């Protein structure tokens, strides 16, 4: 069935940029640089300025960004990392991939983001870091996290994979914690034509280690070594091949030029949803005071979710269930003994949340169509 309002809109966003993509491809081919090189360096510099950090390091994915951030912080066996369970599997998987122990903390029922009190309750003497996702683009309470973590020497890793452009007290997310992690997968807020990611930091030491670890463990000069240099390569650590490739970086630079306009449109769509569904009998996400979120998708809580989803589809509105069941209910973590029944808010959200589209190509009429469809669907449930 053709959807009047699709959940994703890549067929509307990317084709108009075709000529710019072709020019970017030509630049890469003419330069003969496919790994490292000018396009990657340029994209990293562009992102550092955009986010407001001293450093930005292009990597292969958001998952790679999280793993490299943990390794650069020297987190491994014997350490504990706190995460929520209402996110993509990359968030809880990253600590375990570096050998650390995973500890869950609950999220707010309206914020969808980590609760500071839950984090504080999960801290033990072995806690080394907290991964703080900005869920669906809505900003987590970083002030409260800093008040809890800084005195204890616990690192804050911002997962900004769904929050490119969101701000907290005038600062762009990804610049506030010790490390910021971004994803540029095709369906992410700044979506590439292939997977990609970014690590941001103001710490010179972390920057050096992330650069080194993404390139097999050698001191990476941001370019491919010449034949003469290969004879004297020095490997400081065992790293992986997790560099962002030059072509993907070139395509992302094209899209970065449009990011601000898309961000403003998504903010406007989010505000229309907040107004249009205010009295619709649904649970809307709360906005942290002092924050300026850029919704990636609009999470709402509804009664009789399956029926509402079916009714929306019948009206040509494509909603979706994301990160459901929550990670602590997924088989991999149940088998590992990490199924924790105390995450009451996470379980509630897992049972009631569905996500509405927030695409920069949506018109005001599209948003009104979605709001009308939600209102009608919820009314049918008798809520």
PEGIBEL-V377841 format. One record per pair of residues at least 4 apart in sequence whose ideal C-beta (glycine too) atoms are under 6 Angstrom apart, sorted by the first residue. I is the first residue (numbers start at 1). GAP is how many residues later the second one is. If there is no record, write none. Layout:
i=(I:I)
gap=(GAP:GAP)
//
This chain:
i=(3:3:4:5:5:5:5:5:6:7:7:7:8:9:9:9:10:12:17:17:20:21:21:24:24:24:26:28:28:28:33:33:34:35:36:36:36:36:37:38:39:39:39:40:40:40:40:41:43:43:43:44:44:46:47:47:47:48:48:51:51:51:51:52:52:53:53:53:54:55:55:56:56:57:57:57:58:58:58:59:59:59:59:59:59:60:60:61:61:62:62:62:63:64:64:64:65:65:65:66:66:67:67:68:68:68:68:69:69:69:69:70:70:70:71:71:72:72:72:73:75:75:75:75:75:76:76:77:79:79:79:80:80:80:80:80:81:81:81:82:82:82:82:82:83:83:83:84:84:85:85:85:85:85:85:86:86:86:86:86:87:87:87:89:91:91:92:92:93:95:95:96:103:104:104:104:105:105:105:105:106:106:106:106:106:107:107:107:107:107:108:109:110:111:112:112:112:113:113:114:114:114:116:116:116:116:119:120:123:127:129:129:130:131:131:132:132:132:132:133:134:134:134:134:134:134:136:136:136:136:137:137:137:137:137:137:137:138:138:139:139:139:139:139:141:142:142:145:145:146:149:149:155:156:156:157:157:158:158:158:158:159:160:160:160:160:161:161:162:163:164:164:165:165:166:166:166:167:167:168:169:171:171:174:174:179:180:182:183:183:184:184:184:184:184:185:186:187:189:190:192:192:192:192:193:194:196:196:199:201:201:211:212:212:212:213:214:214:215:215:216:217:217:217:217:217:218:218:225:225:244:244:258:259:262:263:265:266:266:266:266:267:269:269:269:270:272:272:273:273:276:277:277:280:280:280:281:281:282:282:282:283:285:295:297:297:298:298:299:299:301:301:302:302:303:303:304:305:308:309:311:312:312:312:312:315:317:317:319:319:320:321:322:324:325:325:326:326:327:328:328:328:328:331:333:334:343:349:356:362:362:378)
gap=(313:315:312:312:352:361:364:365:312:311:313:350:179:4:350:352:4:349:4:237:234:230:233:226:227:230:4:218:219:222:4:213:212:189:4:186:187:188:209:4:207:210:211:18:204:206:209:181:206:209:210:12:14:210:4:9:151:5:8:121:123:124:149:120:123:122:147:149:148:146:152:142:144:142:153:154:140:186:191:5:6:138:155:183:185:4:182:134:136:99:121:135:27:4:133:178:116:132:134:28:115:27:30:131:142:145:146:88:110:112:130:5:24:28:27:142:134:137:138:82:4:23:25:53:54:22:23:22:21:47:49:21:23:44:46:47:14:19:48:21:23:37:40:48:8:9:48:23:30:19:241:242:243:258:261:21:237:240:260:263:4:46:236:4:40:68:10:235:4:5:7:6:19:224:236:239:9:13:14:17:9:12:237:239:240:5:6:7:238:239:7:236:176:175:23:173:187:22:27:5:18:26:25:28:29:32:11:28:4:27:26:28:26:26:28:8:13:24:26:26:5:6:26:29:32:39:26:160:161:163:25:26:29:156:157:158:159:147:155:27:29:149:152:154:147:26:34:4:11:4:5:7:23:21:22:20:22:15:16:19:22:22:13:14:20:22:21:22:134:10:25:26:98:129:7:127:128:5:125:123:121:4:5:6:26:22:20:16:5:14:4:6:8:12:68:10:5:4:107:69:4:56:59:60:58:54:48:52:11:5:6:9:5:7:24:26:28:29:5:28:23:18:19:20:21:22:15:17:4:5:4:5:4:4:98:31:95:28:29:92:94:27:89:93:98:25:4:95:4:25:95:5:94:94:95:98:97:102:18:20:96:18:14:63:58:61:58:60:54:56:51:52:6:76:78:80:77:49:69:10:66:5:7:61:65:58:53:56:35:37:35:33:33:26:4:25:20:24:6:5:11:12:15:4:5:5:4:4:14:4:5:5)
//
